[in-house]
Amino acid sequence: MAELRVLAALRIEGYAVGGAVALSGMGRDKALRAPGRHRGFDGDIAVAVAGVSGGLDPSLRPGDIVVATELRSTEDETVRTIPAAALVAADLEAAGWRVRTGPIVSSPTFVRAEQRAALGATGALAVDMESAWFAEALGSVPLSVVRAIADTTTANIVTGGPRALASLMGIRPTLERWARATGPRRVLLAAPRSFCAGVERAIEIVERAIERYGAPVYVRRQIVHNAHVVADLEARGAIFVDELDEVPDHATVVLAAHGVSPEVRSQAAARDGLLVIDATCPLVAKVHHEARRFAAQGRRIVLVGHAAHEEVVGTMGEVPGGIHLVEGTDDVERLSFPADEPVAYLTQTTLATDETAEVVAALRARFPAIVGPSADDICYATQNRQDAVRALAHDCDLLLVVGSANSSNAARLVEVARREGCRAELIEDASGLRLGWLFGAQTIGLSAGASTPDVLVHEVVEALGTLGPVGVEERRTTQETVHFALPQQVR
């Protein structure tokens, strides 16, 4: 954790930011001398440059905040990148400010409106008179540059200046959080993590269908629960729909990995010329088979799972009205049939193993003769990822799970870590990182749900690296070798 130092050119900017602010005066020469003129600009510090600036991008308005991703000057070609800009910007956005990230250029003289078009054409968002030279004087000190737009090509500083100062009044808490989050840390990568064999199979089915049958290929529901995977397949020619009535006749449609009920299959079979490719995970299909087998034996079936999850909806559709859903031990107590009635249980494949064991134990206590599947329904990948999280949770100050909010197995990884006593958060990708989570987090664990591309995990590592040096260690608990064959239509 570093101690924050704030630099500003003018006293009015310092008043707006609040707290301790070192003032330099305007211009190149004063900016270069500023760190040496003020005490405390050495040791374990992080420096934030704050103040007003002129807008170069026509879309910027007075009061908008620009967080610099890099600093340039009009005097030479030197460029200094500001690695943590995205994290600082995300924190400001979370506080409600209008924020842009991009290059800021510094000029030794005031840049008039007619000169700004040329600077804007270089990709710079804003212009000031100090930031690049502050950076030159500070050397390798961790740096953040936050500027509020005071004037643009269409708005002058008389009306825009007060709006810019008002925006500066809200930035200090973010700067404090950034400084506290800055410093070296260790990252422990859980392994296995990310894609499982069922997810790889489902994605490949859609990719091959597009290649073989041409775009568009329709997919009922999300092929897997990850926004990045869905967006990538959409860019390749997939169209995701909620129901089959949105699919035109004679089209190609893929049924998602979570499985569907027989009713949906019947609807698809009744459609004119519809080519249906089933991407149901084989482990989900196994649960469907077990449901049919237990129903044929005349047993009442209890399904442990989460209501409204697509996998649960599909499984319950195998025996309409004959499957009773329980989510926890309290639901077990509310089951109304007698203890000596023939009962069987099944489980959703993406549940937390320890929590599911409690529910199954409650079922066995309530129905001593209950039977279950020949092997656990919770899939190997879910089990392996949870075991990997447990193995490193006690060595972490914080554990991050990369996955979409609607991913059951990713959410369960967060729950597993928390039950082990570790702080844990679910993030969609690196943009979901929050500076406040990182206070005191010297060792961070990192995993990902079975539907999350591993590239997103490495982007999180890179984002953490913008705050200081990162040492990365992988902790592997098992090696996965499972592979599922593709459907005949795309082999």
Backbone torsions as a table, in degrees:
resi	resn	phi	psi	omega
1	MET	NA	129.4	-179.6
2	ALA	-101.9	160.2	176.5
3	GLU	-94.1	134.8	-175.8
4	LEU	-77.9	135.6	167.2
5	ARG	-124.8	134.5	-179.3
6	VAL	-114.5	132.5	176.7
7	LEU	-114.6	135.4	174.4
8	ALA	-142.7	157.0	-178.9
9	ALA	-80.4	-44.3	-169.8
10	LEU	-115.6	151.7	-179.5
11	ARG	-61.3	-38.3	-179.0
12	ILE	-65.2	-32.4	175.2
13	GLU	-68.1	-41.3	178.1
14	GLY	-62.7	-41.6	176.9
15	TYR	-60.2	-41.2	-178.1
16	ALA	-64.9	-44.1	-179.5
17	VAL	-67.0	-38.8	178.3
18	GLY	83.7	162.2	-179.7
19	GLY	72.4	-164.7	-179.6
20	ALA	-74.4	123.6	178.6
21	VAL	-136.4	129.2	174.6
22	ALA	-86.8	129.4	-176.4
23	LEU	-103.7	140.8	-177.3
24	SER	-111.0	-28.4	-164.8
25	GLY	88.2	165.4	-174.3
26	MET	-82.8	149.2	169.2
27	GLY	102.1	167.7	-173.6
28	ARG	-60.8	-53.3	-172.9
29	ASP	-63.0	-42.3	179.6
30	LYS	-67.5	-36.0	178.1
31	ALA	-64.8	-40.7	179.6
32	LEU	-64.3	-31.9	-177.8
33	ARG	-86.8	-15.6	-168.6
34	ALA	-57.8	-50.4	-177.2
35	PRO	-60.2	-34.6	179.6
36	GLY	-73.9	-23.7	-178.5
37	ARG	-81.8	-18.6	-175.7
38	HIS	-113.6	144.8	179.3
39	ARG	-79.4	153.9	173.0
40	GLY	90.7	10.2	179.5
41	PHE	-99.1	43.2	172.1
42	ASP	-146.8	174.8	-177.3
43	GLY	82.3	-155.3	-175.4
44	ASP	-85.9	82.2	-177.1
45	ILE	-127.6	161.3	169.6
46	ALA	-130.4	133.7	-172.6
47	VAL	-110.6	130.2	174.5
48	ALA	-111.9	127.8	172.9
49	VAL	-95.4	126.6	-176.6
50	ALA	-135.6	146.4	178.3
51	GLY	165.6	-168.8	179.2
52	VAL	-96.4	164.9	179.0
53	SER	-156.2	170.6	176.4
54	GLY	-97.5	141.1	-179.2
55	GLY	-83.6	137.2	176.8
56	LEU	-105.9	-31.3	178.8
57	ASP	-82.4	127.6	-177.2
58	PRO	-60.5	-20.9	-178.3
59	SER	-80.3	-11.8	179.7
60	LEU	-75.1	144.6	178.7
61	ARG	-121.9	154.2	175.6
62	PRO	-53.9	134.7	-177.6
63	GLY	96.3	-18.5	175.0
64	ASP	-63.7	150.1	179.1
65	ILE	-107.0	134.0	174.5
66	VAL	-114.2	123.7	174.7
67	VAL	-103.2	122.3	-173.2
68	ALA	-72.6	128.8	169.8
69	THR	-89.4	-24.4	175.2
70	GLU	-156.5	156.9	179.1
71	LEU	-116.8	135.2	176.8
72	ARG	-129.3	169.2	171.5
73	SER	-134.9	160.8	178.4
74	THR	-80.2	-3.9	-173.1
75	GLU	-96.8	-24.3	179.7
76	ASP	-152.9	-176.8	-176.3
77	GLU	-99.3	10.4	179.3
78	THR	-65.4	134.8	178.5
79	VAL	-128.5	129.3	173.6
80	ARG	-114.1	123.2	177.3
81	THR	-81.8	148.8	179.1
82	ILE	-116.6	91.9	-167.5
83	PRO	-60.4	-37.0	-171.9
84	ALA	-86.7	13.1	-175.5
85	ALA	-56.3	-42.2	-176.8
86	ALA	-63.8	-39.2	179.9
87	LEU	-69.2	-40.5	177.5
88	VAL	-64.1	-44.4	-180.0
89	ALA	-62.3	-42.3	179.9
90	ALA	-62.1	-37.8	179.1
91	ASP	-66.9	-41.0	178.0
92	LEU	-66.2	-40.9	178.5
93	GLU	-62.8	-40.0	178.9
94	ALA	-63.1	-25.6	177.7
95	ALA	-84.7	-3.6	173.7
96	GLY	103.9	7.6	-178.1
97	TRP	-89.3	151.7	171.8
98	ARG	-81.2	117.0	-170.2
99	VAL	-129.5	139.4	170.4
100	ARG	-126.2	150.3	174.0
101	THR	-118.1	144.2	179.3
102	GLY	166.0	-177.4	-178.3
103	PRO	-69.6	144.9	169.4
104	ILE	-118.2	135.1	-179.6
105	VAL	-111.3	140.3	179.3
106	SER	-108.5	140.5	179.0
107	SER	-126.8	140.3	179.6
108	PRO	-71.1	-14.8	179.0
109	THR	-128.8	160.4	-180.0
110	PHE	-61.9	133.6	-179.1
111	VAL	-99.1	117.2	-177.7
112	ARG	-79.2	165.2	-174.4
113	ALA	-55.9	-40.4	-176.6
114	GLU	-70.6	-16.4	178.9
115	GLN	-92.4	-10.6	-171.4
116	ARG	-75.9	-26.5	-178.4
117	ALA	-59.5	-41.6	-178.9
118	ALA	-64.9	-40.1	178.2
119	LEU	-69.6	-39.4	178.1
120	GLY	-62.8	-31.8	179.8
121	ALA	-66.3	-17.3	178.0
122	THR	-82.0	-5.8	-178.9
123	GLY	99.9	-5.3	178.8
124	ALA	-70.2	143.8	179.7
125	LEU	-92.0	-33.5	-172.7
126	ALA	-146.2	161.2	179.1
127	VAL	-129.7	139.1	174.4
128	ASP	-138.8	-169.1	-175.7
129	MET	-121.5	10.8	-174.7
130	GLU	-141.3	-33.0	-163.3
131	SER	-55.5	-45.8	-176.8
132	ALA	-61.7	-34.0	-177.3
133	TRP	-85.1	-29.0	167.2
134	PHE	-55.7	-48.2	-178.2
135	ALA	-60.9	-40.8	179.5
136	GLU	-62.0	-41.6	-178.1
137	ALA	-72.1	-29.4	-175.6
138	LEU	-82.8	-19.5	-179.9
139	GLY	67.8	-125.7	-172.7
140	SER	-92.7	9.9	179.6
141	VAL	-61.6	137.8	174.8
142	PRO	-54.3	133.1	-169.7
143	LEU	-134.7	140.7	170.1
144	SER	-133.2	140.5	-179.5
145	VAL	-125.3	118.7	-178.1
146	VAL	-125.6	117.7	-178.1
147	ARG	-122.7	139.1	175.6
148	ALA	-102.5	135.3	-176.4
149	ILE	-74.6	122.1	179.4
150	ALA	-101.2	-31.3	179.5
151	ASP	-148.9	154.0	179.9
152	THR	-132.5	-174.5	178.3
153	THR	-68.4	-15.7	-178.7
154	THR	-120.0	-6.8	-179.4
155	ALA	-130.0	131.1	-176.9
156	ASN	-90.0	169.9	-173.3
157	ILE	-71.7	-20.5	179.9
158	VAL	-64.0	-44.2	178.4
159	THR	-88.5	-31.5	-176.4
160	GLY	-84.3	-26.2	-177.4
161	GLY	-58.1	-48.1	178.9
162	PRO	-60.4	-35.4	178.3
163	ARG	-67.0	-40.0	178.5
164	ALA	-63.3	-43.8	179.7
165	LEU	-64.9	-36.4	177.5
166	ALA	-63.0	-38.1	177.5
167	SER	-66.6	-39.4	179.6
168	LEU	-61.9	-27.7	-179.7
169	MET	-64.1	-17.8	-176.7
170	GLY	-103.0	3.2	-170.2
171	ILE	-93.7	-17.9	-172.6
172	ARG	-60.6	-41.0	178.1
173	PRO	-56.4	-38.0	177.1
174	THR	-65.6	-42.9	179.8
175	LEU	-61.9	-39.1	177.7
176	GLU	-64.1	-43.9	179.1
177	ARG	-63.2	-41.7	179.5
178	TRP	-60.8	-45.3	-179.4
179	ALA	-63.4	-41.4	-179.7
180	ARG	-66.1	-27.3	-179.6
181	ALA	-86.5	-9.2	-176.1
182	THR	-80.4	138.4	176.8
183	GLY	145.3	171.4	179.8
184	PRO	-72.5	150.5	176.2
185	ARG	-155.3	168.8	179.2
186	ARG	-113.3	139.2	177.4
187	VAL	-116.6	126.8	176.5
188	LEU	-105.2	116.9	179.5
189	LEU	-90.2	120.4	175.7
190	ALA	-73.3	140.1	176.2
191	ALA	-143.7	131.1	6.4
192	PRO	-72.3	159.2	175.2
193	ARG	-155.3	172.4	175.3
194	SER	62.2	-150.0	-167.3
195	PHE	-52.9	136.2	169.6
196	CYS	-101.6	176.6	-177.3
197	ALA	-64.3	-36.7	-179.9
198	GLY	-66.7	-38.9	178.0
199	VAL	-69.2	-44.9	177.9
200	GLU	-57.9	-41.6	179.3
201	ARG	-63.1	-46.0	-177.5
202	ALA	-62.7	-44.4	179.8
203	ILE	-64.6	-43.1	179.9
204	GLU	-64.0	-34.4	177.9
205	ILE	-60.1	-46.9	-180.0
206	VAL	-65.2	-43.9	-179.4
207	GLU	-61.1	-44.9	-179.3
208	ARG	-69.4	-34.8	177.9
209	ALA	-63.0	-41.7	177.7
210	ILE	-63.7	-43.0	-179.0
211	GLU	-66.0	-41.1	-174.8
212	ARG	-82.9	-41.6	-173.0
213	TYR	-105.6	-7.8	178.6
214	GLY	84.5	154.5	178.1
215	ALA	-81.1	150.6	-1.1
216	PRO	-86.1	153.1	168.0
217	VAL	-112.4	128.0	-178.5
218	TYR	-88.8	144.1	178.6
219	VAL	-128.4	121.9	177.3
220	ARG	-77.6	117.6	-176.2
221	ARG	65.8	176.1	178.7
222	GLN	-65.1	132.0	-177.7
223	ILE	-59.5	-40.9	168.7
224	VAL	-142.4	162.1	-174.9
225	HIS	-85.7	75.7	172.9
226	ASN	-152.7	124.1	-175.2
227	ALA	-64.4	-35.6	-179.1
228	HIS	-69.0	-41.0	177.7
229	VAL	-62.3	-45.5	-179.8
230	VAL	-61.1	-45.6	-179.1
231	ALA	-62.9	-39.4	179.5
232	ASP	-64.7	-44.1	-179.9
233	LEU	-68.7	-34.6	174.9
234	GLU	-61.1	-39.9	178.9
235	ALA	-65.5	-24.2	-179.7
236	ARG	-88.5	-13.0	177.8
237	GLY	126.3	9.8	176.2
238	ALA	-86.3	144.2	174.0
239	ILE	-121.3	120.4	-177.2
240	PHE	-94.4	131.3	-178.5
241	VAL	-128.1	160.3	178.1
242	ASP	-83.4	-40.5	-176.5
243	GLU	-136.7	162.7	-175.1
244	LEU	-67.4	-22.3	-179.5
245	ASP	-70.1	-7.3	174.8
246	GLU	-88.9	-4.8	-178.3
247	VAL	-97.3	127.3	179.3
248	PRO	-70.8	157.8	176.0
249	ASP	-60.6	152.7	176.5
250	HIS	66.4	19.0	178.6
251	ALA	-97.6	172.3	173.8
252	THR	-102.1	129.9	-179.5
253	VAL	-131.5	138.9	178.1
254	VAL	-110.1	132.8	174.8
255	LEU	-89.9	130.7	-169.3
256	ALA	-66.0	167.4	-172.1
257	ALA	-66.2	-20.9	-175.6
258	HIS	-77.4	-8.8	177.5
259	GLY	89.0	158.5	179.8
260	VAL	-134.1	166.9	178.6
261	SER	-80.9	161.6	175.2
262	PRO	-57.2	-30.1	179.0
263	GLU	-60.6	-42.2	179.1
264	VAL	-66.2	-39.4	177.8
265	ARG	-62.6	-39.1	178.6
266	SER	-65.1	-40.6	177.2
267	GLN	-60.6	-41.7	-179.7
268	ALA	-66.1	-41.4	-178.6
269	ALA	-65.3	-27.8	-177.7
270	ALA	-81.6	-10.3	-176.4
271	ARG	-79.4	148.7	-176.0
272	ASP	-74.0	110.7	172.9
273	GLY	67.1	20.7	-178.5
274	LEU	-79.0	123.9	175.1
275	LEU	-88.7	113.9	-175.5
276	VAL	-107.3	127.0	177.3
277	ILE	-118.3	123.9	-174.6
278	ASP	-94.2	115.0	178.6
279	ALA	-102.4	16.8	179.2
280	THR	-55.4	130.9	177.5
281	CYS	-58.5	133.3	179.3
282	PRO	-56.0	-28.4	179.3
283	LEU	-74.7	-30.9	172.8
284	VAL	-71.0	-41.6	177.9
285	ALA	-58.7	-34.4	177.2
286	LYS	-61.6	-42.2	178.5
287	VAL	-63.8	-40.6	177.1
288	HIS	-59.5	-43.3	178.9
289	HIS	-62.0	-42.4	180.0
290	GLU	-63.7	-37.8	178.5
291	ALA	-61.4	-44.3	179.1
292	ARG	-65.7	-38.8	-178.5
293	ARG	-66.0	-45.7	180.0
294	PHE	-66.6	-37.2	177.9
295	ALA	-63.4	-39.4	179.4
296	ALA	-65.4	-25.0	177.6
297	GLN	-82.9	-1.2	179.6
298	GLY	78.3	22.2	-178.4
299	ARG	-92.7	146.6	165.5
300	ARG	-73.4	140.4	-176.1
301	ILE	-114.2	131.0	174.7
302	VAL	-110.6	124.9	179.6
303	LEU	-108.0	121.9	175.7
304	VAL	-88.4	117.9	-177.5
305	GLY	-178.2	-173.6	-177.9
306	HIS	-105.5	126.4	-179.1
307	ALA	-57.3	141.6	175.6
308	ALA	76.5	-7.9	174.4
309	HIS	-66.7	139.4	-173.5
310	GLU	-58.3	-37.1	178.3
311	GLU	-64.0	-42.0	179.7
312	VAL	-65.2	-43.0	178.8
313	VAL	-59.3	-44.5	179.6
314	GLY	-64.6	-42.1	-179.3
315	THR	-66.2	-44.0	-179.8
316	MET	-64.8	-27.5	177.9
317	GLY	-70.4	-14.5	178.0
318	GLU	-68.4	-30.1	179.1
319	VAL	-134.9	77.1	-174.5
320	PRO	-54.9	125.2	179.2
321	GLY	76.6	-2.4	-175.7
322	GLY	-110.3	5.9	180.0
323	ILE	-121.4	130.6	-179.4
324	HIS	-105.8	124.3	-177.2
325	LEU	-90.3	131.5	171.5
326	VAL	-126.1	138.8	179.3
327	GLU	-106.0	-21.4	-179.4
328	GLY	-156.1	-178.3	-176.7
329	THR	-65.8	-29.0	178.2
330	ASP	-63.9	-36.6	178.9
331	ASP	-66.3	-31.8	178.3
332	VAL	-61.4	-41.7	-178.8
333	GLU	-64.8	-25.3	-176.7
334	ARG	-88.0	-4.4	177.5
335	LEU	-63.8	134.5	-168.3
336	SER	-96.0	-12.5	-175.1
337	PHE	-83.1	155.6	-172.9
338	PRO	-67.7	157.4	-175.0
339	ALA	-66.9	-24.5	-176.8
340	ASP	-94.8	5.6	178.4
341	GLU	-77.0	144.2	178.7
342	PRO	-62.8	120.6	-175.1
343	VAL	-132.3	144.9	173.3
344	ALA	-132.2	154.0	177.6
345	TYR	-123.9	151.6	173.0
346	LEU	-133.1	163.6	176.7
347	THR	-134.2	148.8	169.7
348	GLN	-59.6	144.8	-172.0
349	THR	-75.8	-16.9	-172.0
350	THR	-109.7	25.9	-179.0
351	LEU	-83.1	165.3	172.2
352	ALA	-75.3	128.8	-172.9
353	THR	-64.2	-40.8	-177.1
354	ASP	-70.6	-39.7	178.9
355	GLU	-67.6	-39.4	178.8
356	THR	-64.6	-37.4	179.2
357	ALA	-60.0	-35.7	178.2
358	GLU	-65.1	-40.8	-179.0
359	VAL	-68.9	-42.4	179.0
360	VAL	-63.3	-38.8	177.6
361	ALA	-62.8	-38.9	177.8
362	ALA	-66.1	-37.6	177.2
363	LEU	-64.7	-42.5	-179.7
364	ARG	-65.8	-35.1	178.4
365	ALA	-68.8	-36.0	-178.1
366	ARG	-79.7	-35.6	-177.6
367	PHE	-128.5	86.4	-173.4
368	PRO	-56.4	-28.4	-177.5
369	ALA	-94.9	11.3	-177.3
370	ILE	-61.1	145.1	176.3
371	VAL	-117.9	158.6	179.8
372	GLY	-133.9	-173.8	-179.8
373	PRO	-66.6	159.8	-179.0
374	SER	-66.1	-26.1	174.8
375	ALA	-138.5	159.9	-179.2
376	ASP	-56.5	137.7	177.3
377	ASP	-74.0	-29.6	179.8
378	ILE	-60.2	125.6	-168.4
379	CYS	-70.7	157.9	-177.5
380	TYR	-57.5	-38.8	-175.9
381	ALA	-69.1	-41.5	176.4
382	THR	-61.4	-46.4	178.9
383	GLN	-60.4	-47.0	-177.4
384	ASN	-63.3	-41.1	-178.7
385	ARG	-69.5	-35.7	176.3
386	GLN	-68.5	-40.8	177.3
387	ASP	-61.8	-39.8	-179.9
388	ALA	-65.3	-38.0	177.6
389	VAL	-67.3	-43.5	178.4
390	ARG	-59.8	-36.1	-174.7
391	ALA	-67.1	-26.2	-178.3
392	LEU	-115.5	-6.6	-175.0
393	ALA	-57.5	-38.1	-176.0
394	HIS	-74.7	-10.7	178.4
395	ASP	-99.9	5.2	-173.2
396	CYS	-114.7	146.5	169.7
397	ASP	-85.0	-24.5	-179.7
398	LEU	-154.1	140.8	175.2
399	LEU	-122.8	127.1	179.3
400	LEU	-107.0	131.5	175.4
401	VAL	-112.2	124.5	179.4
402	VAL	-92.7	122.5	-179.4
403	GLY	175.9	161.3	179.5
404	SER	-77.0	155.9	-176.2
405	ALA	-63.1	-27.2	-178.8
406	ASN	-93.2	10.6	178.0
407	SER	-87.9	111.8	-178.2
408	SER	-62.3	-45.6	-175.0
409	ASN	-69.0	-31.7	176.8
410	ALA	-68.3	-43.1	178.2
411	ALA	-61.6	-37.0	179.4
412	ARG	-66.0	-32.6	178.2
413	LEU	-63.6	-39.2	176.1
414	VAL	-62.0	-45.3	-179.9
415	GLU	-62.3	-41.1	179.5
416	VAL	-60.6	-46.4	-179.8
417	ALA	-61.7	-42.7	-179.5
418	ARG	-65.7	-36.5	177.7
419	ARG	-67.5	-21.8	175.8
420	GLU	-85.1	2.1	177.3
421	GLY	89.0	14.0	-177.8
422	CYS	-104.6	136.4	171.1
423	ARG	-61.3	135.5	-177.3
424	ALA	-146.7	145.7	179.8
425	GLU	-139.0	147.4	175.0
426	LEU	-100.4	129.2	178.5
427	ILE	-130.3	143.0	178.2
428	GLU	-66.9	-41.0	-178.9
429	ASP	-166.9	-167.8	-175.9
430	ALA	-61.2	-27.0	-179.9
431	SER	-66.7	-15.6	179.8
432	GLY	-84.5	-6.3	177.9
433	LEU	-61.5	141.7	176.0
434	ARG	-123.4	132.4	-176.1
435	LEU	-58.1	-38.6	-177.0
436	GLY	-62.5	-25.2	178.4
437	TRP	-68.9	-22.7	-167.7
438	LEU	-91.2	-3.8	179.3
439	PHE	-61.0	124.3	178.0
440	GLY	72.0	3.8	-178.6
441	ALA	-89.6	84.4	-180.0
442	GLN	-79.0	-29.0	177.1
443	THR	-123.6	121.9	-177.1
444	ILE	-118.2	126.7	172.9
445	GLY	-87.1	150.1	-175.5
446	LEU	-142.1	124.3	176.1
447	SER	-137.6	-178.1	179.9
448	ALA	-154.1	147.5	177.0
449	GLY	-65.2	164.0	-174.9
450	ALA	-68.4	-11.8	177.8
451	SER	-106.5	12.2	-176.2
452	THR	-99.9	126.4	175.3
453	PRO	-62.1	137.2	-176.3
454	ASP	-66.5	-22.8	178.3
455	VAL	-59.8	-30.9	179.4
456	LEU	-68.1	-32.2	176.4
457	VAL	-63.8	-45.4	-178.5
458	HIS	-69.3	-27.8	174.4
459	GLU	-68.5	-32.6	174.8
460	VAL	-66.4	-41.4	176.5
461	VAL	-59.2	-44.0	178.7
462	GLU	-62.1	-40.4	179.5
463	ALA	-64.6	-42.0	176.2
464	LEU	-62.5	-33.1	179.0
465	GLY	-67.2	-17.0	176.6
466	THR	-73.1	-12.7	-179.7
467	LEU	-98.6	-6.0	179.9
468	GLY	153.3	174.6	-178.7
469	PRO	-59.7	140.1	-179.1
470	VAL	-126.3	126.2	171.3
471	GLY	-99.9	129.7	-174.0
472	VAL	-113.2	131.5	178.0
473	GLU	-133.2	130.7	177.0
474	GLU	-94.6	133.7	177.0
475	ARG	-112.4	105.1	-177.1
476	ARG	-102.0	131.2	179.1
477	THR	-102.7	-23.6	177.6
478	THR	-161.7	161.2	177.8
479	GLN	-107.4	127.7	-179.3
480	GLU	-95.3	132.4	-179.9
481	THR	-128.0	9.7	-176.2
482	VAL	-69.7	139.2	175.5
483	HIS	-143.1	136.2	-179.5
484	PHE	-111.2	138.3	179.8
485	ALA	-70.0	153.4	178.7
486	LEU	-84.9	155.6	174.1
487	PRO	-61.8	155.1	-175.9
488	GLN	-57.8	-35.2	-174.3
489	GLN	-63.8	-19.7	-177.1
490	VAL	-123.4	14.7	178.8
491	ARG	-77.8	NA	NA
